[in-house]
Amino acid sequence: MLNRGRLLLGAFDDCDRAVAFALRVAEVDAGDVRDRWAAAREHFLASPSPAPCAAGPLDDETRVAVEEILAAPLFRATLGERPWSLARAHILSAVTLQPLINLGRVAVMRERFAAGDAIPILFPTTTELDVQPETAEGPTVSFISSRGELAVSGAEIHRPAETAPIELTFRIEPRPNYVSVLAAGDRWILRNGHHRLIAAWESGNADVPIVVMEGRIDALAARIDGLQPVADDGRAATLADFLMPSTATFDVALRPKRYALRLRVERETLYAA
């Protein structure tokens, strides 16, 4: 199951883009994807999209618990100076620019919701990263991981003696991986947390606490490889479209995915002015 995914094929407004995306992320036949696209598109456009829903307030206990988590240094660094707030969001009304979910990840998250409190899952403070360093000419150091939230948060240079080799030590941390949306008019567009929110819904949670941030849709779309931020026909893809297999979706075998963070060290000669 970990290598199975659900592609929202009908959300693509162009057949060629749909085929190109599917070939990149999944083990599929281009002709099969092309043959499915017209019916998938028709079904997607005919399916009603959940209406936008106004933000609801959090109860005091939930708000305090989430604010304590977000006060940690790593969370504060990612939130930065941008305006943000906490609200209670109806899960199915969230718009997504991602046309693919990993069914295995949803299943793992669903087990976690069944076993514990929702807040530490929606706003995790710990995680596990499988990191493998690789070196190349340049010199370049690459850190390879199966997770996309890898970040190098610091580096130190050591030289025990004047003639000893220079040692470079990196500090590797995961980027905070909390559920958040971008406020865009009357719609909330998901920035992060797709799999957790679907799992939360399947576990009986109709709405959850979420971070609402302000920003530009085009900047978010550039970061997410998938759907266009604004559909010409007005039909936006939402998490509701992923809940059950339909003519609009295509369950596929996913290609293995790894993330590489590459750092290059350059040497140059500097002369005093």
C-alpha positions as CSV (number, residue, x, y, z in Angstrom):
1,M,0.0,0.0,0.0
2,L,2.9,2.4,0.7
3,N,3.6,2.7,-3.1
4,R,-0.1,3.2,-4.1
5,G,-1.5,6.6,-4.8
6,R,-4.7,8.3,-6.0
7,L,-4.3,10.7,-8.9
8,L,-7.1,13.3,-9.3
9,L,-6.9,13.0,-13.1
10,G,-10.0,15.1,-13.8
11,A,-8.7,18.1,-12.0
12,F,-6.2,18.7,-14.9
13,D,-7.7,21.1,-17.5
14,D,-5.3,19.8,-20.2
15,C,-4.7,16.2,-21.3
16,D,-1.0,16.6,-22.1
17,R,-0.3,18.1,-18.7
18,A,-2.2,15.3,-17.0
19,V,-0.2,12.7,-18.9
20,A,3.1,14.4,-18.3
21,F,2.4,14.6,-14.5
22,A,1.2,11.0,-14.3
23,L,4.3,9.6,-16.1
24,R,6.6,11.5,-13.8
25,V,5.1,10.3,-10.5
26,A,3.6,6.9,-11.3
27,E,4.1,3.7,-13.1
28,V,1.5,4.2,-15.8
29,D,0.9,3.9,-19.5
30,A,0.6,7.2,-21.4
31,G,-2.1,5.8,-23.7
32,D,-4.1,4.6,-20.7
33,V,-3.9,8.0,-19.0
34,R,-4.9,9.8,-22.2
35,D,-7.9,7.5,-22.7
36,R,-9.1,8.0,-19.2
37,W,-8.7,11.8,-19.1
38,A,-11.9,13.0,-21.0
39,A,-14.3,11.0,-18.8
40,A,-12.3,11.9,-15.7
41,R,-12.5,15.6,-16.6
42,E,-16.3,15.4,-17.3
43,H,-16.9,13.6,-14.0
44,F,-14.8,16.1,-12.0
45,L,-16.6,19.2,-13.5
46,A,-20.0,17.6,-12.9
47,S,-19.3,16.8,-9.3
48,P,-20.3,19.6,-6.8
49,S,-17.4,21.2,-4.9
50,P,-17.9,21.8,-1.2
51,A,-18.9,25.4,-0.6
52,P,-16.4,27.7,1.1
53,C,-16.9,27.8,4.8
54,A,-16.2,30.6,7.2
55,A,-13.5,30.2,9.8
56,G,-14.7,29.0,13.2
57,P,-13.0,29.9,16.5
58,L,-11.0,27.5,18.6
59,D,-12.0,26.6,22.1
60,D,-9.6,28.0,24.7
61,E,-8.0,24.6,25.6
62,T,-7.2,23.8,22.0
63,R,-6.0,27.3,21.2
64,V,-3.6,27.3,24.2
65,A,-2.3,23.8,23.3
66,V,-1.6,24.7,19.7
67,E,0.0,28.1,20.6
68,E,2.4,26.4,23.0
69,I,3.6,24.2,20.1
70,L,3.9,27.1,17.7
71,A,6.0,29.0,20.2
72,A,8.9,26.6,19.7
73,P,11.9,28.2,18.0
74,L,11.7,26.1,14.8
75,F,8.0,26.9,14.4
76,R,8.6,30.6,15.0
77,A,11.3,30.6,12.3
78,T,9.0,29.3,9.6
79,L,6.1,31.5,10.6
80,G,8.4,34.5,10.5
81,E,6.8,38.0,10.3
82,R,3.9,37.0,8.0
83,P,0.4,37.6,9.4
84,W,-1.2,34.4,10.6
85,S,-3.9,33.2,12.9
86,L,-5.5,30.0,14.3
87,A,-9.0,28.9,13.3
88,R,-11.1,25.8,13.1
89,A,-11.4,24.6,9.5
90,H,-13.9,22.2,7.8
91,I,-11.7,19.7,6.2
92,L,-13.6,19.0,3.0
93,S,-13.8,22.6,2.0
94,A,-10.0,23.1,1.8
95,V,-8.8,23.6,-1.8
96,T,-5.7,21.8,-2.9
97,L,-3.2,22.4,-5.7
98,Q,-1.8,18.8,-5.3
99,P,-3.4,16.3,-7.6
100,L,-2.0,13.2,-5.9
101,I,-2.1,11.6,-2.5
102,N,-0.2,8.6,-1.2
103,L,-2.7,6.1,0.1
104,G,-0.1,4.4,2.3
105,R,0.7,7.6,4.1
106,V,-3.1,8.2,4.7
107,A,-3.4,4.7,6.2
108,V,-0.4,5.3,8.5
109,M,-1.9,8.7,9.6
110,R,-5.3,7.1,10.2
111,E,-3.7,4.6,12.5
112,R,-2.1,7.4,14.5
113,F,-5.4,9.3,14.8
114,A,-7.0,6.1,16.1
115,A,-4.3,5.7,18.7
116,G,-3.9,9.2,20.1
117,D,-4.7,12.9,20.4
118,A,-5.2,14.8,17.1
119,I,-3.2,17.9,18.0
120,P,0.3,16.3,18.2
121,I,-0.5,14.7,14.8
122,L,-1.6,17.9,13.2
123,F,1.3,19.9,14.8
124,P,4.1,17.3,15.3
125,T,7.1,18.4,17.3
126,T,9.1,15.2,16.5
127,T,9.7,13.2,13.4
128,E,12.1,10.7,11.9
129,L,14.3,11.4,8.9
130,D,16.3,8.8,7.0
131,V,19.3,10.8,5.8
132,Q,22.2,9.6,3.6
133,P,25.1,11.9,2.8
134,E,26.7,11.7,-0.6
135,T,29.7,13.7,-1.9
136,A,30.5,14.7,-5.5
137,E,33.1,16.8,-7.3
138,G,32.8,20.5,-6.8
139,P,33.0,19.9,-3.9
140,T,29.3,19.2,-3.3
141,V,27.7,17.5,-0.4
142,S,24.2,16.0,-0.9
143,F,21.8,14.8,1.8
144,I,19.3,12.3,0.5
145,S,16.1,11.5,2.3
146,S,12.7,10.0,1.5
147,R,11.0,13.0,3.3
148,G,10.7,16.5,1.8
149,E,11.0,18.5,5.0
150,L,14.8,18.0,5.4
151,A,16.7,21.2,6.3
152,V,20.3,22.0,7.2
153,S,19.9,24.5,10.0
154,G,23.6,25.1,10.8
155,A,27.2,24.2,10.0
156,E,30.5,24.4,12.0
157,I,34.1,24.3,10.7
158,H,36.7,22.5,12.8
159,R,40.4,22.3,12.4
160,P,42.1,20.7,15.5
161,A,45.6,21.8,14.4
162,E,47.1,24.2,11.8
163,T,48.1,21.3,9.6
164,A,45.1,19.1,10.2
165,P,42.3,18.7,7.6
166,I,39.3,21.0,7.9
167,E,36.2,19.3,9.2
168,L,32.7,20.6,8.3
169,T,29.8,19.5,10.6
170,F,26.2,20.1,9.5
171,R,23.2,20.2,11.8
172,I,20.2,18.6,10.1
173,E,16.6,19.2,11.3
174,P,13.2,18.6,9.8
175,R,11.2,21.7,8.8
176,P,8.1,22.1,10.9
177,N,5.4,20.0,9.3
178,Y,2.1,21.5,10.6
179,V,-1.3,21.8,8.8
180,S,-1.7,25.2,7.3
181,V,-3.8,27.0,4.6
182,L,-3.4,30.2,2.6
183,A,-6.3,32.6,2.8
184,A,-7.3,33.5,-0.7
185,G,-10.6,35.4,-0.8
186,D,-13.4,33.1,0.4
187,R,-11.3,30.0,-0.2
188,W,-8.6,28.4,1.9
189,I,-5.8,26.7,-0.1
190,L,-3.9,24.0,1.6
191,R,-0.2,24.7,2.1
192,N,0.6,21.6,4.1
193,G,-1.0,18.6,5.7
194,H,-3.0,16.9,2.9
195,H,-2.5,13.3,4.1
196,R,-3.2,14.2,7.8
197,L,-6.4,16.0,7.0
198,I,-7.8,13.2,4.9
199,A,-6.9,10.7,7.6
200,A,-8.4,13.0,10.2
201,W,-11.7,13.1,8.2
202,E,-11.7,9.3,7.8
203,S,-11.1,9.0,11.6
204,G,-14.3,11.0,12.4
205,N,-12.9,14.6,12.6
206,A,-15.1,16.9,10.5
207,D,-13.1,20.0,11.4
208,V,-9.7,20.6,12.9
209,P,-7.5,23.5,14.2
210,I,-5.3,24.9,11.4
211,V,-2.9,27.8,10.8
212,V,-4.3,30.4,8.4
213,M,-1.6,32.4,6.7
214,E,-1.7,35.4,4.3
215,G,0.4,35.3,1.1
216,R,0.4,35.1,-2.7
217,I,-1.3,32.3,-4.5
218,D,1.3,32.4,-7.3
219,A,4.1,31.9,-4.8
220,L,2.4,28.8,-3.3
221,A,1.6,27.4,-6.8
222,A,5.3,27.8,-7.8
223,R,6.3,25.6,-4.7
224,I,3.7,22.9,-5.4
225,D,4.1,20.9,-8.6
226,G,0.6,20.2,-9.7
227,L,-2.6,22.0,-10.5
228,Q,-3.2,25.6,-11.6
229,P,-4.1,27.9,-8.7
230,V,-7.2,29.4,-10.4
231,A,-9.4,27.2,-12.7
232,D,-11.0,29.0,-15.6
233,D,-14.2,27.1,-15.1
234,G,-14.3,27.9,-11.4
235,R,-14.2,24.3,-10.2
236,A,-11.5,23.9,-7.6
237,A,-10.1,20.6,-6.4
238,T,-10.7,19.9,-2.8
239,L,-9.9,17.2,-0.4
240,A,-13.4,15.8,-0.8
241,D,-12.4,14.7,-4.4
242,F,-9.9,12.2,-2.9
243,L,-12.1,10.4,-0.4
244,M,-13.5,7.7,-2.6
245,P,-12.4,6.2,-6.0
246,S,-14.4,7.7,-8.8
247,T,-14.3,8.2,-12.6
248,A,-12.3,11.5,-11.8
249,T,-9.6,9.6,-10.0
250,F,-7.0,7.0,-11.1
251,D,-5.3,4.8,-8.4
252,V,-1.7,4.2,-9.5
253,A,1.5,2.6,-8.5
254,L,3.8,5.4,-7.3
255,R,7.4,5.8,-8.4
256,P,9.9,5.8,-5.5
257,K,10.7,9.3,-4.5
258,R,13.7,10.7,-2.8
259,Y,14.7,14.3,-1.9
260,A,18.2,15.7,-2.3
261,L,19.5,18.8,-0.5
262,R,22.8,19.8,-2.2
263,L,25.3,22.2,-0.6
264,R,28.3,23.4,-2.6
265,V,31.5,24.8,-1.0
266,E,33.5,27.2,-3.1
267,R,37.0,28.5,-2.6
268,E,38.4,31.8,-3.8
269,T,41.3,34.1,-3.2
270,L,40.6,37.5,-1.6
271,Y,43.0,40.4,-1.6
272,A,42.9,43.3,0.9
273,A,41.8,46.6,-0.6
